[in-house]
């Protein structure tokens, strides 16, 4: 059955264009020229999976339609669209329960991205509601697949930190699932009914990133024809997730530090500060401490972000989780493409489990999707789009990874022994290990050393 989307807009051309675009993507779109006709339909028919609602409508405006629609169908996901002149109202709409808003004019890709994220948020919220307050029943946690010791440790940390307000720094290679961990923390926290706003700091140039985060006032710079709220303002009451935080400029880092310490910020071009209440989660695939040493990242900000560290190991270091991941992705994409879930041969399963997966879980999922689309039940590494140059190179990567893991385990054990000998005195332990106190502190967090279980 196709996903149903209602489009409410008084502009005929806009309705027709969006209906065609959504239809091309496999959605079933139904259009309405005003709020009254949509509300009448909603009262007598099953609710659509998503509503795309214009703010400026004849009769009842979009804000009134939003409130009445959610009164008729609590939890109804609504994506607002608006012109530049009504951005302030769009902020109010999000406070009233809209999932997101798009500012006209927007391109096709922005529309598809917003629709996809809105539908994903809807599914997570629905499943989380069905399973409250049981942590293991939430959709967010279900997306973190695996039964390895590493993943169990990650899930345990999520359990412990979800209801706190502590900042979290998630590290790991690209494609390991850092945003999934951030979403699990958000949807399991007391902020679950508010928005989680995600920003990819690497996707925007420096001059645009600050305006995206902090927003701007009309006339703040050339092209700022009206006020635009930043992600900080939109995340008020909820969670702000900064992915690839290592790419923040030093200027943005200084401003973010103030936000963390003072719970306030100034939009660009404004002399009036705004107070906010957010939970901050950040992620990176880089070594932040190395960037601190090279003076590319502020040391004081690093320690504000790294209160609760969570490390996601690459897939090659937890190959035992690959069968469960395969089963999950096969079922997921079979449902998306309305096809039968295929059975994999033992040879294919063996090849998939032995491959190093340089693109991690993201690459594995794309390979599964490709297999379903092309109808391939057999698989070998030559068919991947991100294969190593040779089997020898693959072996070297695996051997290097194994050596690195062994080195980390040995270093962790050495730190634990030093702490035990000093009865937990980190300053004395640092002297024994011939490292600075700061280095020891970082490694304790990096290796997730716990005094009650590991040291005592």
C-alpha positions in Angstrom: 0.0 0.0 0.0 1.3 3.4 -1.0 2.1 6.0 1.6 -0.7 8.7 1.6 0.2 12.4 1.7 -2.3 15.2 1.9 -1.2 18.5 0.2 -3.1 21.6 1.4 -2.2 24.7 -0.6 -4.3 27.5 -2.3 -2.0 27.8 -5.3 -3.2 25.4 -8.0 0.2 25.1 -9.7 1.9 24.3 -6.4 -0.7 21.5 -5.7 -0.3 20.0 -9.1 3.5 20.1 -9.1 3.8 18.5 -5.7 1.2 15.9 -6.6 3.2 14.9 -9.7 6.6 15.0 -7.8 5.3 12.9 -4.9 3.7 10.5 -7.4 7.0 10.0 -9.2 8.5 8.9 -5.8 5.8 6.4 -5.2 3.6 8.4 -2.8 -0.2 8.7 -3.2 -0.9 12.5 -2.9 -4.4 14.0 -2.4 -4.7 17.8 -2.8 -6.9 20.4 -1.1 -7.3 24.1 -2.0 -8.2 25.3 1.6 -8.2 24.2 5.2 -12.0 23.7 5.5 -12.2 21.1 2.8 -9.2 19.3 4.2 -10.5 19.3 7.8 -13.9 18.0 6.6 -12.1 15.2 4.8 -9.9 14.4 7.8 -12.9 14.1 10.1 -14.6 11.4 8.0 -11.6 9.5 6.5 -8.5 7.7 7.8 -5.7 10.1 8.5 -2.9 10.3 5.9 0.7 9.4 6.9 1.8 13.0 6.3 0.2 16.4 5.7 2.0 19.2 3.7 0.3 22.3 4.8 0.7 25.9 3.6 0.6 28.6 6.2 -1.3 31.2 4.0 -4.7 29.8 3.2 -8.1 31.4 2.4 -10.5 31.3 5.4 -8.7 29.5 8.2 -4.9 30.1 8.0 -2.4 27.2 8.3 -1.9 27.7 12.0 -5.6 27.2 12.8 -5.8 24.3 10.4 -2.8 22.7 12.1 -4.3 23.0 15.6 -7.7 21.6 14.5 -6.2 18.8 12.5 -4.1 17.6 15.4 -7.2 18.0 17.6 -9.0 15.6 15.3 -6.1 13.2 14.8 -3.6 13.6 17.7 -0.1 12.9 16.6 -0.8 13.7 12.9 2.5 14.6 11.3 2.5 17.9 9.5 5.1 19.5 7.3 4.6 23.2 7.0 5.5 25.3 4.0 5.7 29.1 3.9 7.0 32.2 2.1 9.8 34.2 3.6 7.4 36.8 5.0 5.9 34.2 7.4 8.9 32.5 8.9 8.0 33.7 12.4 4.7 31.9 12.1 6.5 28.8 10.9 8.3 28.8 14.2 5.0 29.0 16.1 3.7 26.2 13.9 6.6 23.9 15.1 5.8 24.8 18.6 2.3 23.7 17.9 3.5 20.3 16.7 4.6 20.6 13.1 7.5 18.3 12.3 9.4 20.7 10.1 8.9 23.6 7.7 10.1 24.5 4.2 10.6 28.0 3.1 9.3 28.8 -0.5 10.7 28.5 -3.0 12.4 25.1 -2.4 13.9 22.6 -4.9 12.7 19.1 -5.5 15.5 17.5 -3.5 14.8 19.6 -0.4 11.1 18.5 -0.6 11.9 14.8 -0.9 14.5 15.1 2.0 12.0 16.8 4.2 9.2 14.3 3.4 11.5 11.4 4.0 12.7 12.8 7.4 9.1 13.6 8.4 7.9 10.1 7.7 10.9 8.6 9.5 10.2 10.8 12.5 6.5 9.8 12.4 7.4 6.1 12.5 9.9 6.5 15.3 7.4 8.5 17.4 4.6 6.0 16.8 6.7 3.0 17.7 8.2 4.7 20.7 4.7 5.6 22.0 3.6 2.0 21.6 6.4 0.8 23.8 6.7 3.4 26.5 8.3 3.2 28.9 10.2 0.1 28.0 13.6 1.0 26.4 14.1 -2.2 24.4 10.7 -1.7 22.6 11.5 1.7 21.0 12.0 2.0 17.3 15.1 4.1 17.8 16.9 1.3 19.7 15.7 -1.4 17.4 17.6 0.3 14.6 20.9 -0.3 16.5 21.4 -3.9 15.4 23.7 -6.4 17.0 24.4 -8.7 19.9 28.2 -8.1 20.2 29.8 -7.0 23.4 30.6 -3.6 21.8 27.0 -2.9 20.9 25.7 -4.1 24.2 28.0 -1.6 25.8 26.7 1.2 23.6 23.1 0.3 24.4 23.9 0.2 28.1 25.3 3.7 27.9 22.2 4.9 26.0 20.1 3.5 28.9 22.2 5.4 31.5 22.4 8.8 29.7 19.0 9.2 28.0 17.2 10.8 31.0 20.1 13.0 31.9 20.9 16.4 30.4 24.6 15.7 29.9 26.2 16.4 26.5 27.2 13.4 24.5 30.0 13.0 22.0 29.6 10.0 19.6 32.7 9.0 17.7 33.3 6.4 15.0 34.0 6.0 11.3 31.5 7.2 8.7 28.6 4.8 8.3 28.7 3.2 11.8 25.3 4.6 12.9 26.2 7.7 15.0 22.9 9.5 14.2 20.9 6.3 15.2 22.5 6.5 18.6 21.6 10.2 18.9 18.0 9.5 17.9 17.8 6.7 20.5 19.0 9.0 23.2 16.5 11.7 22.2 13.4 9.5 21.8 14.1 7.8 25.2 14.5 11.1 27.0 12.0 13.4 28.6 12.4 15.6 25.5 10.9 12.9 23.2 7.8 15.0 22.5 9.9 17.9 21.3 12.0 18.1 18.1 15.4 16.7 17.5 17.1 19.0 15.0 20.1 17.5 13.1 22.8 19.6 11.4 25.6 18.2 9.3 28.4 20.7 10.0 30.5 19.3 7.1 27.7 19.9 4.5 27.6 23.7 4.8 30.3 26.2 4.0 31.6 28.3 7.0 29.7 31.4 6.0 26.4 29.5 5.8 26.8 27.3 8.8 26.7 30.0 11.4 23.5 31.5 9.9 22.0 28.0 9.8 22.8 27.4 13.5 22.1 30.9 15.0 19.6 32.3 12.5 19.6 35.9 11.3 17.6 39.1 11.4 16.4 40.9 8.3 19.2 43.0 6.8 21.9 41.1 8.7 23.8 40.6 5.4 23.2 40.9 1.7 20.3 38.6 0.8 18.8 38.5 4.3 15.4 39.8 3.2 13.5 38.6 6.2 14.2 37.0 9.6 15.1 33.3 9.6 15.2 31.2 12.8 18.3 29.1 13.3 18.5 25.4 14.3 19.2 26.4 17.9 15.9 28.2 18.2 14.0 25.4 16.5 15.5 22.8 18.9 14.4 24.8 22.0 12.9 22.3 24.4 14.3 19.4 22.4 17.7 18.1 21.2 20.3 19.6 18.8 22.4 17.0 17.1 25.6 18.4 15.5 27.1 15.8 13.1 30.7 16.2 12.0 31.2 18.7 14.7 35.0 18.8 14.0 34.2 20.9 10.9 32.9 23.8 12.9 35.0 27.0 12.4 36.8 28.5 15.4 34.4 31.3 15.3 31.4 29.0 15.5 33.1 27.0 18.2 33.4 30.1 20.4 29.7 30.9 19.9 28.7 27.3 20.6 30.7 27.3 23.8 28.7 30.4 25.0 25.5 28.5 24.1 26.5 25.6 26.3 27.7 27.7 29.2 25.1 30.5 29.2 22.1 28.8 27.5 21.7 31.8 25.3 22.8 33.1 21.9 22.5 36.1 19.5 21.1 35.6 16.0 23.2 37.2 13.3 22.5 40.9 13.0 20.6 41.0 16.4 21.5 42.7 19.6 18.8 40.8 21.5 19.9 37.5 23.1 17.6 34.5 23.0 17.4 32.0 25.9 17.1 28.4 25.0 16.8 25.0 26.6 18.4 22.2 24.5 20.1 18.9 25.0 23.3 18.8 22.9 24.6 15.7 21.2 27.5 15.8 18.8 29.3 13.3 16.6 32.5 13.1 14.5 34.6 10.6 12.6 37.8 12.5 13.4 40.1 12.5 16.3 39.1 15.7 18.1 41.9 15.6 20.6 44.4 15.5 17.7 42.6 18.6 16.3 42.9 20.2 19.7 46.7 19.6 19.6 46.9 21.2 16.2 44.8 24.2 17.5 42.0 23.5 15.0 39.5 22.8 17.8 39.0 24.6 21.1 40.2 22.5 24.1 37.6 24.0 26.4 34.8 23.2 24.0 36.1 19.6 23.6 35.7 19.0 27.3 32.2 20.5 27.3 31.2 18.2 24.5 32.9 15.0 25.7 31.1 14.7 29.0 29.6 11.3 27.9 31.7 9.6 25.2 30.2 6.9 23.1 32.5 5.0 20.6 30.9 3.0 17.7 33.4 0.4 16.4 33.7 -0.2 12.7 31.8 -3.2 11.2 35.0 -5.1 10.6 35.6 -5.2 14.3 32.2 -6.6 15.1 31.6 -9.1 12.2 29.5 -11.3 14.5 26.7 -8.7 14.1 26.6 -8.9 10.3 24.1 -11.8 10.1 21.6 -9.8 12.2 22.2 -6.7 10.2 21.7 -8.6 6.9 18.4 -10.0 8.2 17.2 -6.6 9.2 18.1 -4.9 5.9 16.7 -7.8 3.8 13.4 -7.5 5.6 13.4 -3.6 5.5 14.1 -3.3 1.8 11.8 -6.2 0.8 9.0 -4.3 2.5 10.0 -1.0 0.7 10.1 -2.7 -2.7 7.1 -4.9 -2.0 9.1 -8.0 -2.8 9.6 -11.3 -1.0 12.5 -11.5 1.5 15.2 -13.6 -0.2 17.1 -16.4 1.4 20.9 -16.2 1.2 23.1 -19.2 0.4 25.7 -20.2 2.9 28.4 -19.2 0.5 26.9 -15.7 0.1 26.5 -15.3 3.8 30.1 -16.4 4.3 31.4 -13.9 1.7 29.4 -11.1 3.3 30.6 -11.8 6.8 34.3 -12.1 5.8 34.4 -8.8 3.8 36.0 -5.8 5.6 33.2 -3.3 4.7 35.2 -0.1 4.5 31.9 1.8 4.2 30.6 0.1 7.4 26.9 -0.4 8.0 25.8 2.2 5.4 27.7 0.3 2.7 26.3 -3.1 3.8 22.7 -1.7 3.6 23.3 -0.4 0.1 24.6 -3.7 -1.1 21.5 -5.5 0.3 19.3 -2.9 -1.5 21.2 -3.5 -4.7 20.8 -7.3 -4.4 17.0 -7.0 -4.0 16.7 -4.6 -6.9 18.8 -6.7 -9.3 17.4 -10.0 -8.0 20.9 -11.3 -7.1 21.0 -14.0 -4.4 24.7 -14.6 -4.7 27.3 -12.1 -3.7 31.0 -11.6 -3.8 33.3 -8.7 -3.1 33.9 -8.0 -6.8 30.3 -6.7 -7.0 30.7 -4.0 -4.4 31.1 -0.4 -5.3 33.6 0.3 -2.5 35.9 -2.8 -2.7 39.6 -2.7 -1.7 41.9 -2.6 -4.6 42.9 -6.2 -4.0 42.5 -9.1 -1.7 46.0 -8.4 -0.3 45.0 -4.9 0.5 41.8 -6.2 2.2 43.9 -8.6 4.3 46.3 -5.8 5.2 43.3 -3.6 6.4 41.9 -6.5 8.5 45.4 -7.3 10.0 46.0 -3.6 10.7 42.6 -3.3 12.4 43.3 -6.4 14.5 46.7 -5.1 15.5 45.1 -1.7 16.5 42.5 -3.5 18.5 45.1 -5.6 20.3 47.1 -2.5 21.1 44.1 -0.7 22.5 43.2 -3.7 24.7 46.8 -3.9 26.1 46.8 -0.1 26.8 43.4 -0.3 28.5 44.7 -3.2 30.7 47.8 -1.2 31.6 45.8 1.8 32.6 43.5 -0.4 34.8 46.5 -1.9 36.5 48.0 1.5 37.3 44.7 2.7 38.7 44.4 -0.4 40.8 47.9 0.1 42.2 47.1 3.7 43.2 43.5 2.9 44.4 42.0 5.0 41.8 44.3 8.1 42.2 44.5 9.3 38.6 47.3 11.8 39.3 49.5 9.1 40.7 48.5 6.7 38.0 49.5 9.2 35.3 53.0 9.4 36.9 53.3 5.6 36.8 52.3 5.6 33.2 54.5 8.5 32.3 51.7 10.5 30.7 50.0 13.8 31.6 46.9 13.8 33.8 44.9 15.1 30.8 46.0 12.3 28.6 45.1 9.7 31.2 41.7 11.4 31.7 41.0 11.2 28.0 42.0 7.5 27.7 39.8 6.6 30.7 36.9 8.0 28.8 38.0 6.6 25.4 38.3 3.0 26.7 35.1 3.4 28.9 37.0 2.4 32.1 34.6 2.1 35.0 35.9 2.2 38.5 33.3 0.0 40.1 33.6 -2.8 37.6 37.1 -2.5 36.1 39.3 -0.9 38.8 37.9 -1.9 42.3 
